[in-house]
Amino acid sequence: MRETVTVDLPGRAYEVRIGTGLLAQAGVEIEPLLSRPKVAILTDETVAALHLATLEAGLALQGIEADALALPAGEVTKSWGPLERSVGWLLEQKVERGDIVVALGGGVIGDLAGFAAAILRRGVRFVQIPTSLLAQVDSSVGGKTGINAAQGKNLIGAFHQPSLVLADTDVLDTLVPRDFLAGYGEVVKYGLLGDASFFEWLETQGPALAAGDVRARIEAVRRSVQMKADIVMRDETEQGDRALLNLGHTFGHALEAATGYSNRLLHGEGVAIGCALAFELSSRMGLCSQEEPSRVRAHLKAMGMKTDMADIPGDLPDADGLLGLMSQDKKVVQGTLRFILARGIGRSFITSDVPREAVRGVLRDALANRL
């Protein structure tokens, strides 16, 4: 079973191919893009142990030579040191402007490899092969690349669109449940921000999807990618509508920073908690009924996901501390923080008209529930 979504950007259109067996067929998929039969692969040590041999064998079937660099796994890799190491290695491999860099991994590797490709020789092409659900439905599509800074997440980077995305749903079978559900946080986000019927579908199909139903997984990835592609085609560099994709991220990124980008809170977990907080804030501001945040939390809990700050182990800053972290967000414009709020499930919108005290109140109450 195979689905294809086209990201139809003028002069830089590319396909997102979704289905089973794509990793083993990577040579057939990538060969038409190559100026010579050679690629450079950036991956991490965990993914390399699971999937690198399959990818290399698939490339070899088409006579494509592959060199690979496996970096340490984890969010810490999305930083200056590993970026410098990656770019230096690519130069040592004599990667030319007409060559292809392959990003094999989750969101960390995809963002890092994409940024390395963007700055190498002022830009070389790259192919995304996302190996996590989160990367398949979100970070591999749309051209956002970059690394984290001490001051916040994704503050250093560039827009650099891939030439192809291969989302092999078979690789999702190798994810531990926590990592799969973290990715599901981004899937839910798409229903919450602009497709109430998709959220309803997830309420019924979510358990089957988590249990490994192939058709459900392909459909969830397809619908998520299609929604993101539609938004990216309208607003590639986030001047308007693309900011909707940040539903849950303003809160979530602050919580990630507060936990040191560590295993205490995965990105998708932060997004899920952030979505619940965004709907709670929307309800308190009279934008939607209280039933809406309750419904969001009910589905997340039914899926066994983190839904509240009480689900985050260890200490957290107080409300003012979290507000300070939120002020470092990329969505700050002229000192004013933009929020993605909702008038209901599937009806999100962008606004800067949010009283600071309302945000503080939501954070204070959420923190109080940890006691």
C-alpha positions in Angstrom: 0.0 0.0 0.0 1.5 3.4 -1.0 0.3 7.0 -0.8 2.0 10.1 -2.2 1.6 13.7 -1.2 3.1 16.4 -3.3 4.5 19.6 -1.7 4.0 21.8 -4.8 6.4 24.7 -4.2 7.3 26.6 -7.3 10.6 25.3 -8.6 11.1 23.1 -5.6 8.3 20.7 -5.7 8.9 17.3 -4.1 7.0 14.1 -3.1 6.3 12.6 0.2 6.0 8.9 -0.4 4.2 6.9 2.4 3.9 3.2 2.7 5.7 -0.1 3.5 9.0 -1.4 2.2 10.3 2.0 1.1 13.6 1.7 3.0 14.6 -1.5 1.1 13.6 0.2 -2.2 15.4 3.4 -1.4 17.8 2.9 -4.3 15.0 2.9 -6.8 13.4 5.9 -5.2 16.5 8.0 -4.9 18.4 7.0 -8.1 16.5 9.4 -10.4 17.8 12.4 -8.3 21.5 11.5 -8.5 24.1 13.1 -10.8 26.5 10.3 -9.8 25.8 7.0 -8.0 26.9 8.1 -4.5 25.2 9.5 -1.4 26.3 10.5 2.1 24.1 9.4 5.0 23.7 11.2 8.3 22.1 9.1 11.0 22.3 8.4 14.8 23.7 5.3 16.5 20.4 3.9 17.6 18.8 4.2 14.1 22.0 2.9 12.4 21.8 -0.3 14.4 18.2 -0.8 13.3 18.0 0.4 9.8 21.3 1.5 8.2 22.0 -2.0 6.7 18.6 -2.2 5.1 19.1 1.3 3.5 22.6 0.5 2.3 21.4 -2.8 0.8 18.6 -1.0 -1.0 21.0 1.6 -2.4 23.5 -1.1 -3.4 20.8 -2.9 -5.5 20.9 0.2 -7.7 24.7 0.4 -7.7 24.7 3.5 -5.4 27.7 3.8 -3.1 26.9 5.1 0.4 29.1 6.5 3.2 27.5 7.0 6.6 28.2 9.0 9.8 26.3 7.8 12.9 26.0 10.5 15.6 25.0 10.0 19.3 21.2 9.7 19.7 19.2 12.3 21.5 18.3 16.0 21.5 21.8 17.0 22.6 23.0 16.1 19.0 20.9 19.0 17.7 23.6 21.5 18.6 26.8 23.3 17.3 29.3 20.6 18.0 27.5 17.8 16.1 26.7 20.2 13.3 30.3 21.2 12.9 31.3 17.5 13.0 28.7 16.7 10.4 29.6 19.4 8.0 33.3 18.6 8.4 32.6 14.9 7.6 30.6 15.8 4.5 33.4 17.9 3.2 35.8 15.0 3.9 33.5 12.8 1.8 33.9 15.4 -1.0 30.2 15.9 -1.2 29.5 18.2 -4.2 26.7 20.7 -4.8 25.1 18.2 -7.2 25.1 15.3 -4.7 22.5 14.1 -2.2 22.8 14.0 1.6 20.4 11.5 3.2 18.9 12.1 6.6 18.1 8.7 8.2 16.5 9.2 11.6 14.0 11.1 13.6 13.4 14.8 14.0 16.8 15.5 15.5 18.8 14.0 12.6 16.4 15.4 10.0 16.7 18.9 11.3 20.5 18.6 11.8 21.2 17.0 8.4 18.9 19.4 6.6 20.7 22.4 8.2 24.1 20.8 7.3 22.9 20.4 3.7 21.6 24.0 3.7 25.0 25.5 4.6 27.3 23.1 2.9 28.7 24.7 -0.2 25.9 27.2 0.2 23.3 24.5 -0.3 23.2 20.9 -1.4 20.1 18.7 -1.9 19.0 16.2 0.7 16.5 13.4 1.1 14.5 12.8 4.3 14.0 9.2 5.4 12.2 9.7 8.7 12.3 6.8 11.2 9.9 8.1 13.9 6.2 8.9 13.7 6.9 12.4 14.7 9.4 13.0 11.9 7.1 11.3 9.3 4.1 13.5 10.1 5.9 16.7 10.9 9.6 17.6 10.9 10.6 15.8 7.6 8.1 17.9 5.6 8.2 21.7 5.0 11.9 22.5 4.9 12.5 23.7 8.5 16.0 22.8 9.5 18.2 23.8 12.4 19.7 23.3 15.8 18.9 24.4 19.4 20.7 27.1 21.3 21.1 27.5 25.1 18.5 30.2 24.9 15.8 28.0 23.3 14.8 25.4 20.8 15.3 25.7 17.0 16.6 29.3 17.2 19.4 28.7 14.7 18.5 27.3 11.3 17.3 27.8 7.7 14.5 27.0 5.4 15.8 24.3 3.1 13.3 22.0 1.4 14.2 18.3 0.8 14.2 16.8 -2.7 12.2 13.7 -1.5 10.7 12.3 1.6 10.4 8.5 2.1 8.1 7.7 5.0 8.4 3.9 5.5 5.7 2.9 8.0 7.4 -0.4 8.6 10.1 1.3 10.6 7.4 2.4 13.1 7.3 -1.2 14.4 10.8 -0.7 15.9 9.7 2.3 18.1 9.1 1.8 21.8 5.6 2.8 22.9 6.7 6.0 24.5 8.4 7.2 21.3 5.4 6.2 19.1 3.0 8.0 21.4 5.2 11.1 21.4 4.8 11.2 17.6 1.1 10.7 18.0 1.0 14.0 19.9 1.8 15.7 16.5 -0.8 13.7 14.7 -3.5 14.8 17.2 -2.3 18.4 16.7 -3.4 18.3 13.0 -6.9 17.3 13.9 -7.1 19.9 16.6 -5.8 22.8 14.5 -7.8 22.4 11.4 -9.7 19.1 10.8 -12.3 18.1 13.3 -13.3 15.1 11.2 -9.7 13.8 11.5 -9.7 14.2 15.2 -13.0 12.2 15.3 -11.3 9.6 13.2 -8.4 9.4 15.6 -10.8 9.0 18.6 -12.0 5.8 17.0 -8.9 4.6 15.1 -6.2 5.8 17.5 -6.0 2.5 19.4 -5.7 0.4 16.2 -3.1 2.8 14.9 -1.0 2.4 18.1 -1.5 -1.4 18.0 0.2 -1.6 14.6 -2.7 -1.4 12.0 -0.9 -0.7 8.8 -3.7 0.9 6.9 -4.5 3.2 9.9 -0.9 4.2 10.2 -0.6 5.0 6.5 -3.8 7.0 6.6 -2.8 8.9 9.7 0.6 9.8 8.2 -1.1 10.8 4.8 -3.7 13.0 6.3 -1.1 14.7 8.6 1.3 15.3 5.8 -1.4 16.5 3.4 -2.5 19.1 5.9 1.0 20.3 6.5 1.8 20.4 2.8 -1.3 22.5 2.1 -0.3 25.0 4.8 3.4 25.1 3.7 2.3 25.7 0.1 0.4 28.7 1.2 3.1 30.0 3.6 6.5 28.4 3.2 8.4 30.7 5.5 5.9 31.2 8.3 4.7 34.7 7.6 1.1 33.8 8.3 -0.9 30.5 8.3 2.1 28.3 8.8 2.3 29.4 12.4 -0.9 27.4 13.0 1.4 24.3 12.9 2.8 25.6 16.2 -0.4 24.7 18.1 0.8 23.4 21.5 4.4 24.4 20.8 4.6 27.7 22.7 3.8 25.9 25.9 5.6 22.7 24.8 8.9 24.4 23.9 9.0 26.2 27.3 8.5 22.9 29.0 11.2 21.2 26.9 13.6 24.1 27.9 12.6 23.7 31.5 13.5 20.0 31.4 16.8 20.7 29.7 15.7 19.0 26.4 16.2 15.7 28.3 14.5 12.4 28.4 12.2 13.8 31.1 10.0 15.2 28.3 10.0 14.2 24.6 9.1 16.8 22.0 5.8 15.2 21.1 4.9 14.9 24.8 5.5 18.6 25.2 3.3 19.3 22.2 0.5 17.1 23.6 0.6 18.8 27.0 0.9 22.2 25.2 -2.2 21.5 23.1 -4.2 20.7 26.3 -2.9 23.9 27.8 -3.7 25.9 24.7 -7.3 24.6 24.8 -7.5 25.3 28.5 -6.4 28.9 27.9 -8.9 29.2 25.0 -11.7 28.1 27.2 -10.8 30.5 30.0 -10.7 33.3 27.5 -14.3 32.4 26.4 -13.2 31.3 23.0 -14.5 27.7 23.3 -16.5 25.7 25.8 -14.9 23.8 28.7 -16.0 20.6 27.1 -13.4 21.1 24.4 -10.2 20.9 26.6 -11.9 18.1 28.5 -12.3 16.2 25.2 -8.7 16.8 24.2 -7.4 15.5 27.5 -9.8 12.5 27.5 -8.4 11.3 24.1 -4.8 11.9 25.1 -5.4 9.9 28.3 -7.2 7.2 26.5 -4.1 6.8 24.3 -1.9 6.6 27.4 -0.2 9.9 26.8 1.1 12.7 29.0 -1.6 15.3 29.3 -0.6 17.6 32.2 2.4 19.1 33.9 1.8 16.6 36.7 3.0 13.9 34.2 6.4 15.5 33.9 8.9 14.1 36.5 11.2 16.3 38.5 11.1 20.0 39.3 9.8 22.7 37.0 10.1 26.5 37.2 7.2 28.5 38.6 4.7 30.3 36.4 6.9 33.3 35.9 9.9 31.2 35.1 7.9 29.3 32.4 6.7 32.7 31.0 10.3 33.8 30.8 11.1 30.7 28.7 8.1 31.3 26.5 9.5 34.8 25.8 12.4 33.2 24.0 10.1 31.5 21.5 10.6 32.1 17.8 7.0 33.3 17.6 7.8 36.4 19.6 7.2 39.5 17.3 8.4 42.9 18.5 8.4 41.5 22.1 4.9 40.2 21.9 4.3 36.5 22.1 1.9 35.0 19.5 -0.3 32.1 20.6 -2.2 29.5 18.6 -5.6 29.3 20.3 -8.9 27.6 19.3 -12.6 28.4 19.0 -13.1 24.6 19.1 -11.6 21.4 17.9 -10.4 22.0 14.3 -10.8 25.7 14.6 -7.4 27.2 15.6 -6.2 30.7 14.9 -3.2 32.9 15.5 -3.4 35.8 18.0 -1.2 38.2 20.0 -4.2 39.4 22.0 -3.6 37.2 25.0 -3.5 38.8 28.5 -0.3 37.8 30.2 -2.2 37.2 33.5 -4.5 34.7 31.7 -1.4 32.7 30.6 0.1 33.0 34.1 -3.1 31.7 35.6 -3.2 28.6 33.4 0.5 27.9 34.2 0.0 28.5 37.9 -3.0 26.1 38.1 -1.3 23.5 36.0 1.7 23.6 38.3 -0.5 23.5 41.4 -1.9 20.2 40.2 1.6 18.7 40.5 1.5 19.0 44.3 
